[in-house]
């Protein structure tokens, strides 16, 4: 999951309101990202940590994934609004997405380091 998760978070971090023409492609990409994030969350929930650092890392990763999923949902809403021609709503949704992904990144980094993922 590490490489896909890194690419997915990178996409979310760089997400901008798509044009009406590109909104469909963005929605499809975001749908795939949603599946990846859900799979990573499921894997993290199934693995129990045995050390204090492991438990803390797992908790941080799960919190980061929850924020990343929130970001993905806001980005999807932004793409749908852009496709409908509602640029103001799309921009507002993108702002929410950026806030959520900015919360997720440090949590994922800290948790990943504690779990020795990178």
Backbone as JSON, one array per atom type, in Angstrom:
{
  "sequence": "XXXXXXXXXXXXXXXXXXXXXXXXXXXXXXXXXXXXXXXXXXXXXXXXXXXXXXXXXXXXXXXXXXXXXXXXXXXXXXXXXXXXXXXXXXXXXXXXXXXXXXXXXXXXXXXXXXXXXX",
  "N": [[0.81, -1.21, 0.0], [2.08, 1.17, 0.44], [3.39, 2.6, -1.75], [1.22, 3.17, -3.47], [-0.41, 4.58, -1.72], [1.2, 6.79, -1.17], [1.28, 7.99, -3.71], [-1.45, 8.51, -4.04], [-2.02, 10.3, -1.92], [-0.36, 12.33, -2.71], [-1.65, 13.1, -5.09], [-4.06, 14.07, -4.01], [-3.03, 16.17, -2.48], [-2.16, 17.91, -4.43], [-4.48, 18.53, -5.71], [-6.68, 20.33, -7.75], [-9.46, 22.42, -8.65], [-11.17, 20.84, -11.16], [-11.66, 21.42, -14.7], [-14.81, 21.68, -16.37], [-14.78, 19.92, -18.45], [-12.75, 18.09, -17.73], [-13.66, 16.99, -15.4], [-14.96, 14.49, -15.19], [-12.92, 12.58, -15.57], [-11.36, 13.21, -13.36], [-13.13, 12.5, -11.32], [-13.26, 9.72, -11.67], [-10.6, 9.0, -11.09], [-10.49, 9.84, -8.43], [-12.33, 8.12, -7.31], [-10.98, 5.68, -7.49], [-8.87, 6.28, -5.77], [-10.31, 6.52, -3.4], [-11.04, 3.83, -3.0], [-8.49, 2.71, -2.65], [-7.67, 4.02, -0.28], [-9.6, 3.11, 1.52], [-8.99, 0.39, 1.52], [-6.41, 0.48, 2.63], [-7.04, 1.47, 5.15], [-8.59, -0.63, 6.14], [-6.66, -2.67, 6.21], [-4.89, -1.58, 8.1], [-6.52, -1.55, 10.35], [-6.86, -4.25, 10.85], [-4.37, -5.19, 11.62], [-2.77, -5.63, 14.59], [-0.83, -3.84, 16.92], [2.11, -4.56, 18.84], [3.85, -3.18, 20.44], [4.44, -0.12, 22.3], [5.18, 2.04, 20.65], [4.33, 0.97, 18.25], [1.54, 0.81, 18.63], [0.93, 3.52, 18.94], [1.8, 4.47, 16.44], [0.06, 3.08, 14.73], [-2.38, 4.18, 15.56], [-1.98, 6.87, 14.78], [-1.7, 6.54, 12.0], [-4.24, 5.51, 11.35], [-5.83, 7.73, 12.04], [-4.8, 9.61, 10.25], [-5.53, 8.38, 7.84], [-8.3, 8.54, 8.05], [-8.65, 11.31, 7.85], [-7.62, 11.62, 5.27], [-9.5, 10.2, 3.78], [-11.7, 11.81, 4.21], [-10.78, 14.04, 2.83], [-10.67, 12.98, 0.24], [-13.37, 12.53, -0.26], [-14.34, 15.17, -0.21], [-12.92, 16.21, -2.38], [-14.05, 14.69, -4.42], [-16.66, 15.64, -4.3], [-16.13, 18.24, -5.12], [-15.28, 17.79, -7.77], [-17.66, 16.78, -8.85], [-19.31, 19.01, -8.55], [-17.97, 20.8, -10.23], [-18.36, 19.53, -12.66], [-21.05, 19.92, -12.92], [-21.1, 22.57, -13.42], [-20.95, 24.34, -11.32], [-18.95, 26.34, -10.18], [-18.28, 27.9, -7.91], [-19.15, 26.35, -5.73], [-17.57, 24.13, -6.21], [-15.03, 25.21, -5.76], [-15.22, 25.81, -3.04], [-15.56, 23.24, -1.95], [-13.08, 22.2, -2.68], [-11.44, 23.69, -1.04], [-12.11, 22.67, 1.48], [-11.21, 20.09, 1.07], [-8.42, 20.49, 0.81], [-7.81, 21.4, 3.38], [-8.37, 19.09, 4.9], [-6.54, 17.21, 3.79], [-4.16, 18.42, 4.43], [-4.19, 18.06, 7.17], [-4.01, 15.31, 7.27], [-1.5, 14.52, 6.19], [0.81, 15.06, 8.0], [0.11, 13.3, 10.08], [0.11, 10.78, 8.84], [2.79, 10.65, 8.07], [4.16, 10.73, 10.57], [3.06, 8.46, 11.86], [3.81, 6.48, 10.03], [6.61, 6.56, 10.28], [6.93, 5.72, 12.93], [6.01, 3.13, 12.66], [7.92, 2.11, 11.06], [7.64, 2.17, 8.3], [8.77, 3.74, 6.43]],
  "CA": [[0.0, 0.0, 0.0], [2.9, 2.36, 0.64], [3.59, 3.38, -2.98], [-0.07, 3.68, -3.94], [-0.86, 5.57, -0.75], [2.01, 7.99, -1.4], [0.8, 8.6, -4.95], [-2.81, 9.0, -3.81], [-1.94, 11.5, -1.08], [0.23, 13.35, -3.58], [-2.71, 13.59, -5.97], [-4.97, 14.88, -3.21], [-2.34, 17.39, -2.07], [-2.07, 18.78, -5.59], [-5.78, 18.6, -6.38], [-7.26, 21.63, -8.08], [-10.8, 22.28, -9.22], [-11.04, 20.5, -12.58], [-12.58, 22.07, -15.62], [-16.0, 20.87, -16.62], [-14.37, 18.88, -19.41], [-11.9, 17.1, -17.07], [-14.26, 16.57, -14.13], [-15.26, 13.06, -15.22], [-11.67, 11.85, -15.35], [-10.98, 13.44, -11.96], [-14.04, 11.7, -10.5], [-12.84, 8.32, -11.77], [-9.34, 8.89, -10.35], [-10.81, 9.98, -7.01], [-13.01, 6.89, -6.91], [-9.91, 4.7, -7.28], [-8.17, 6.7, -4.55], [-11.18, 6.14, -2.29], [-10.9, 2.38, -2.79], [-7.16, 2.48, -2.09], [-7.65, 4.49, 1.11], [-10.42, 2.18, 2.31], [-8.2, -0.83, 1.66], [-5.33, 0.74, 3.58], [-7.65, 1.59, 6.48], [-8.96, -1.98, 6.53], [-5.42, -3.38, 6.56], [-4.37, -1.03, 9.36], [-7.4, -1.96, 11.45], [-6.7, -5.69, 11.1], [-3.06, -5.46, 12.21], [-2.61, -5.14, 15.96], [0.55, -3.54, 17.28], [2.48, -5.18, 20.11], [4.67, -2.25, 21.22], [3.86, 1.21, 22.52], [5.38, 2.8, 19.41], [3.47, 0.38, 17.23], [0.16, 1.23, 18.88], [0.84, 4.95, 18.63], [1.91, 4.6, 14.99], [-1.2, 2.59, 14.15], [-3.41, 5.19, 15.86], [-1.71, 8.02, 13.93], [-2.02, 6.16, 10.62], [-5.7, 5.45, 11.21], [-6.34, 9.12, 12.05], [-4.41, 10.2, 8.97], [-6.36, 7.8, 6.78], [-9.65, 9.1, 8.18], [-8.59, 12.65, 7.25], [-7.41, 11.46, 3.82], [-10.79, 9.79, 3.21], [-12.51, 13.04, 4.2], [-10.26, 14.85, 1.73], [-11.1, 12.35, -1.02], [-14.81, 12.79, -0.44], [-14.5, 16.59, -0.55], [-12.43, 16.37, -3.74], [-15.07, 14.11, -5.29], [-17.76, 16.62, -4.34], [-15.65, 19.35, -5.94], [-15.32, 17.36, -9.17], [-19.06, 16.7, -9.27], [-19.81, 20.38, -8.69], [-17.37, 21.36, -11.43], [-19.03, 18.92, -13.81], [-22.38, 20.54, -13.01], [-20.95, 23.98, -13.72], [-21.04, 25.12, -10.09], [-17.55, 26.62, -9.86], [-18.16, 28.39, -6.54], [-19.27, 25.19, -4.85], [-16.39, 23.31, -6.44], [-13.9, 25.86, -5.08], [-15.43, 25.64, -1.6], [-15.26, 21.84, -1.65], [-11.64, 22.03, -2.8], [-10.85, 24.28, 0.17], [-12.31, 21.67, 2.53], [-10.33, 18.98, 0.73], [-7.05, 20.87, 1.13], [-7.7, 21.43, 4.84], [-8.33, 17.69, 5.38], [-5.31, 16.54, 3.37], [-3.08, 19.03, 5.21], [-4.23, 17.41, 8.48], [-3.66, 13.9, 7.1], [-0.1, 14.28, 5.82], [1.73, 14.86, 9.13], [-0.27, 12.11, 10.83], [0.59, 9.61, 8.11], [4.26, 10.63, 8.15], [4.56, 10.36, 11.92], [2.69, 7.07, 12.08], [4.65, 5.64, 9.17], [7.94, 6.48, 10.86], [6.86, 4.87, 14.11], [5.8, 1.75, 12.22], [9.08, 1.79, 10.21], [7.22, 1.96, 6.91], [9.75, 4.49, 5.63]],
  "C": [[0.85, 1.27, 0.0], [3.04, 3.22, -0.62], [2.28, 3.97, -3.49], [-0.58, 4.78, -3.02], [-0.09, 6.88, -0.94], [1.53, 8.72, -2.65], [-0.59, 9.21, -4.76], [-2.81, 10.28, -2.98], [-1.33, 12.64, -1.88], [-0.8, 13.95, -4.53], [-3.67, 14.5, -5.21], [-4.32, 16.2, -2.81], [-2.27, 18.4, -3.22], [-3.4, 19.0, -6.31], [-6.21, 20.05, -6.57], [-8.64, 21.4, -8.69], [-10.66, 21.98, -10.71], [-11.99, 21.33, -13.43], [-13.78, 21.15, -15.82], [-15.66, 19.68, -17.52], [-13.59, 17.75, -18.72], [-12.49, 16.54, -15.77], [-14.56, 15.07, -14.08], [-14.03, 12.22, -14.95], [-11.21, 12.01, -13.9], [-11.84, 12.6, -11.03], [-13.64, 10.22, -10.51], [-11.55, 8.09, -10.97], [-9.61, 8.94, -8.84], [-11.54, 8.76, -6.47], [-11.99, 5.79, -6.62], [-9.15, 5.02, -6.0], [-9.0, 6.32, -3.32], [-11.09, 4.66, -1.97], [-9.55, 2.05, -2.17], [-7.1, 2.86, -0.61], [-8.46, 3.57, 2.01], [-9.69, 0.86, 2.54], [-7.07, -0.66, 2.67], [-5.88, 0.84, 5.0], [-8.03, 0.2, 7.0], [-7.74, -2.78, 6.97], [-4.86, -2.89, 7.89], [-5.22, -1.45, 10.55], [-7.18, -3.42, 11.82], [-5.39, -6.02, 11.8], [-2.95, -4.81, 13.58], [-1.13, -4.93, 16.24], [0.87, -4.12, 18.66], [3.31, -4.24, 21.0], [3.95, -0.92, 21.39], [4.0, 2.06, 21.26], [4.49, 2.28, 18.3], [2.02, 0.8, 17.4], [-0.04, 2.7, 18.55], [0.89, 5.18, 17.12], [0.63, 4.19, 14.29], [-2.31, 3.61, 14.35], [-3.23, 6.42, 14.95], [-2.07, 7.73, 12.47], [-3.52, 6.1, 10.4], [-6.33, 6.85, 11.22], [-6.02, 9.82, 10.73], [-5.24, 9.67, 7.81], [-7.79, 8.32, 6.85], [-9.68, 10.5, 7.58], [-8.41, 12.58, 5.73], [-8.71, 11.05, 3.13], [-11.74, 10.98, 3.17], [-12.08, 13.94, 3.04], [-10.71, 14.29, 0.38], [-12.56, 12.62, -1.28], [-15.06, 14.24, -0.82], [-14.02, 16.86, -1.98], [-13.43, 15.81, -4.75], [-16.26, 15.06, -5.42], [-17.38, 17.81, -5.2], [-15.71, 19.0, -7.42], [-16.75, 17.28, -9.68], [-19.66, 18.09, -9.45], [-19.24, 21.04, -9.94], [-18.05, 20.81, -12.68], [-20.41, 19.51, -14.03], [-22.31, 22.03, -13.32], [-21.04, 24.9, -12.51], [-19.62, 25.39, -9.57], [-17.36, 27.11, -8.43], [-18.22, 27.26, -5.53], [-18.05, 24.29, -4.99], [-15.17, 23.89, -5.72], [-14.01, 25.7, -3.56], [-15.11, 24.22, -1.17], [-13.76, 21.57, -1.72], [-10.95, 22.59, -1.56], [-10.97, 23.31, 1.35], [-11.37, 20.48, 2.32], [-8.89, 19.3, 1.12], [-6.82, 20.92, 2.64], [-7.55, 20.01, 5.39], [-7.02, 17.01, 5.0], [-4.12, 17.13, 4.11], [-3.06, 18.49, 6.64], [-3.71, 15.98, 8.38], [-2.16, 13.67, 6.93], [0.82, 14.12, 7.04], [1.39, 13.63, 9.98], [0.25, 10.85, 10.16], [2.11, 9.51, 8.17], [4.73, 10.16, 9.52], [4.26, 8.89, 12.21], [3.53, 6.12, 11.27], [6.07, 5.48, 9.71], [7.96, 5.58, 12.09], [6.7, 3.39, 13.76], [6.92, 1.26, 11.29], [8.65, 1.44, 8.79], [8.15, 2.68, 5.95], [10.66, 5.27, 6.53]]
}
